[in-house]
């Protein structure tokens, strides 16, 4: 191999590395970009009366694996509008991510009157629930409903 052959080999190797670096960066950009999923909504979804005593603010990626949580919370607020006002942000949108970051949460979750952690009565015992992460795994619908019942009965006393 002569000098020009070495230069050609070096040029091919350098171009290969540049191409790999470009593809890697494009892959990272795609993972970090907000979702263009049809489930993604730029504006928060809201149900219930804004004057309701229980304020629910939820932050979830509204993808196939989490949308059921948002649907449940919004339906609950729609069915109990005088008790519950719910606002759900899609963490996959720029606005949802901005609001989530300002909320102080470290992961997806539900703030009820500004907090995720609450003490509720379950089977005659007081237990602490934290409405973070996934409903059905980390907390249950019954936990949320017990909390709402407890908060509404406390307001009426």
C-alpha positions as CSV (number, residue, x, y, z in Angstrom):
1,X,0.0,0.0,0.0
2,X,1.5,3.4,-1.0
3,X,1.0,6.7,0.7
4,X,-2.2,7.4,-1.2
5,X,-3.6,4.0,-0.1
6,X,-2.9,4.8,3.6
7,X,-4.6,8.1,3.2
8,X,-7.5,6.5,1.6
9,X,-7.7,3.9,4.4
10,X,-7.4,6.6,7.1
11,X,-10.1,8.7,5.3
12,X,-12.5,5.7,5.2
13,X,-11.9,5.0,8.9
14,X,-12.5,8.6,9.9
15,X,-15.6,8.8,7.8
16,X,-16.9,5.6,9.4
17,X,-16.4,7.0,12.9
18,X,-18.1,10.3,11.9
19,X,-21.0,8.3,10.5
20,X,-21.4,6.2,13.6
21,X,-21.2,9.3,15.9
22,X,-23.9,10.9,13.7
23,X,-26.2,7.9,14.0
24,X,-25.7,7.6,17.7
25,X,-26.6,11.3,18.2
26,X,-29.7,11.0,16.0
27,X,-30.8,8.0,18.1
28,X,-30.3,10.0,21.3
29,X,-32.3,12.9,19.9
30,X,-35.2,10.7,18.9
31,X,-35.4,9.2,22.5
32,X,-35.4,12.6,24.1
33,X,-37.9,14.3,21.8
34,X,-41.4,14.8,23.0
35,X,-43.8,12.1,21.8
36,X,-45.8,12.7,18.6
37,X,-48.1,9.9,19.7
38,X,-51.8,10.4,19.0
39,X,-52.3,10.0,22.8
40,X,-50.0,12.9,23.6
41,X,-51.8,16.2,24.4
42,X,-50.0,19.5,24.6
43,X,-52.6,21.0,27.0
44,X,-53.5,19.4,30.3
45,X,-56.7,17.6,30.4
46,X,-59.2,18.8,33.1
47,X,-62.4,17.6,34.6
48,X,-64.5,18.6,37.6
49,X,-65.2,22.0,39.1
50,X,-62.2,24.3,39.7
51,X,-63.9,25.3,42.9
52,X,-64.0,21.7,44.2
53,X,-62.2,21.3,47.6
54,X,-60.0,18.4,46.4
55,X,-57.4,19.3,43.8
56,X,-55.8,16.5,41.9
57,X,-52.8,17.2,39.6
58,X,-51.3,14.2,37.9
59,X,-48.2,13.8,35.8
60,X,-47.8,10.7,33.6
61,X,-46.5,9.9,30.1
62,X,-49.8,9.4,28.4
63,X,-48.7,6.4,26.4
64,X,-50.4,3.0,26.1
65,X,-48.9,1.9,29.5
66,X,-50.1,4.9,31.6
67,X,-53.1,6.5,29.9
68,X,-55.5,4.3,32.0
69,X,-54.4,6.2,35.1
70,X,-55.2,9.6,33.6
71,X,-58.5,8.2,32.2
72,X,-59.5,6.9,35.7
73,X,-58.7,10.2,37.5
74,X,-60.5,12.3,34.9
75,X,-63.5,10.1,34.9
76,X,-63.6,10.1,38.7
77,X,-63.5,14.0,38.7
78,X,-66.2,14.1,36.0
79,X,-68.4,11.9,38.2
80,X,-67.7,13.9,41.4
81,X,-67.3,17.5,40.1
82,X,-68.3,19.2,43.3
83,X,-65.7,17.2,45.2
84,X,-62.8,16.7,42.9
85,X,-61.1,18.8,40.3
86,X,-58.5,16.9,38.2
87,X,-55.8,18.2,35.9
88,X,-53.6,15.7,34.1
89,X,-50.3,16.6,32.3
90,X,-48.7,14.5,29.7
91,X,-45.0,14.3,30.6
92,X,-44.2,13.6,27.0
93,X,-45.0,17.2,26.0
94,X,-42.8,20.2,26.6
95,X,-45.5,21.9,28.8
96,X,-46.1,18.7,30.7
97,X,-42.4,18.2,31.3
98,X,-42.1,21.8,32.4
99,X,-45.0,21.5,34.9
100,X,-43.7,18.2,36.2
101,X,-40.2,19.6,36.8
102,X,-41.7,22.5,38.8
103,X,-43.9,20.2,40.8
104,X,-41.0,18.8,42.8
105,X,-41.8,15.2,41.9
106,X,-39.0,12.9,41.0
107,X,-41.2,10.4,39.0
108,X,-44.7,10.2,37.7
109,X,-47.4,10.6,40.3
110,X,-50.5,12.3,41.6
111,X,-50.7,15.3,43.9
112,X,-53.8,15.5,46.0
113,X,-54.1,19.0,47.5
114,X,-50.4,19.4,46.9
115,X,-49.1,16.2,48.3
116,X,-48.5,12.6,47.1
117,X,-48.2,11.1,50.6
118,X,-51.4,10.6,52.7
119,X,-52.5,8.6,55.7
120,X,-55.8,6.8,55.0
121,X,-57.9,4.3,56.9
122,X,-57.8,0.8,55.4
123,X,-59.5,-2.2,57.2
124,X,-59.7,-0.2,60.4
125,X,-56.0,0.7,60.4
126,X,-54.2,3.9,59.4
127,X,-51.8,3.3,56.5
128,X,-49.6,5.7,54.6
129,X,-50.0,5.7,50.8
130,X,-47.8,7.5,48.3
131,X,-49.5,8.2,45.0
132,X,-46.4,8.0,42.9
133,X,-45.5,5.8,40.0
134,X,-48.0,3.4,38.7
135,X,-51.6,2.8,39.9
136,X,-52.3,-0.9,40.3
137,X,-48.7,-1.6,41.4
138,X,-47.6,1.2,43.8
139,X,-51.0,2.4,44.8
140,X,-54.5,1.2,44.2
141,X,-57.8,2.8,43.0
142,X,-59.2,2.0,46.4
143,X,-56.4,4.1,48.1
144,X,-57.4,7.1,46.0
145,X,-61.1,6.6,46.6
146,X,-60.5,6.2,50.4
147,X,-58.5,9.4,50.4
148,X,-61.2,11.3,48.6
149,X,-63.9,10.0,51.0
150,X,-61.7,10.9,54.0
151,X,-61.0,14.4,52.7
152,X,-64.7,15.1,51.9
153,X,-65.9,13.9,55.2
154,X,-63.2,16.0,57.0
155,X,-64.4,19.1,55.0
156,X,-68.0,18.5,56.0
157,X,-67.2,18.2,59.7
